[in-house]
Amino acid sequence: MKAEVYNMVCFHRQQAVEKLFKAPIAAHDREVPGIHNLIRLYKITEDVSNSKIKVNHEALIFLNDVYIDTRYPADFGLLPSG
């Protein structure tokens, strides 16, 4: 918190949740979609497996809006020095 790197924390959290949703898809031998939309991935995950991952939908919407179309978030000034 003191370093004030909130944007970077949100970026990495979005990435982690994306992988969390893609894992059950892969585990059920389904093709993992090349998408980053957490809401769509959550729905696909629910359709593919019977397990229900509990999510806070408001947080999911927030994290979904955090995603940026780059592998290198520093390009957009998300780092304290960026």
N, C-alpha and C positions, 0 to 999 in steps of 0.2 A: 504494500500500500504506500509506503514511504517513497518508493521509486516512481510511483505514478505511471505504471505501464499497463493501465487498464485495457487499452486497445489490444495489446499483444496477448494479454491473458484471455480476452474474449476470442481472439483469433484462434489460439491454441485450443480453447475449450470447444469451439465450433468444429475444429478438425477432429478432436477426440470423439465427440458425439457422432460425427459423420461415420467414423470407423466403427463405433459401437453399433450403429444401425446396419452397416454393410456386412458385419461379421455373421449374423444369422442368415443373411441371404446366401453368402458363400457356403456356410455350413450346411445348407439345405440343397447344395449343388445347383443353385440357380445362378444365372449370369448376373454379376454385380453391375448395376447401371452406373454409367459414367456421369452421374449427376451429383450436385452438392446441396440440393435443396433438402433441408432436414425434415420438413413436413412431408414431402413426397416420400423420402426414404423411410420415415417412420411408418407411413401407411403401407408401403411395400413390405417392410419387416413384419408388420402385423398380419398381412395376407399370407406371407411365406411360412411363418411359424405360429404355433399355437401359444407360444410364450408371450406374455404381455410385459413389455418393458414399461414401467411406470415413468411418466414424464410430467413435468410441470409445463403445461401448454403455453403459458405466457413466456416462460424462459425459453422454450423451444422457438417460439416466434421471434424473440429477441435475438437469439443466437443465429437463426436463419438469416436475419437481416445483417448480421456482422460479416458474413462471407463476402470476400472480394475475389475477383477473377484474376488471381495471380498466385504463383507459388512463392513469391518473394514479397511478403508484406512490407518490408522496409522500403520498397520502391514507392509506397504510398505514404511514407512518413509515420508509420505506426510505432517505430522505436523512439525512445526518448530523444535520441540524437537525430532522428529522421524528420 
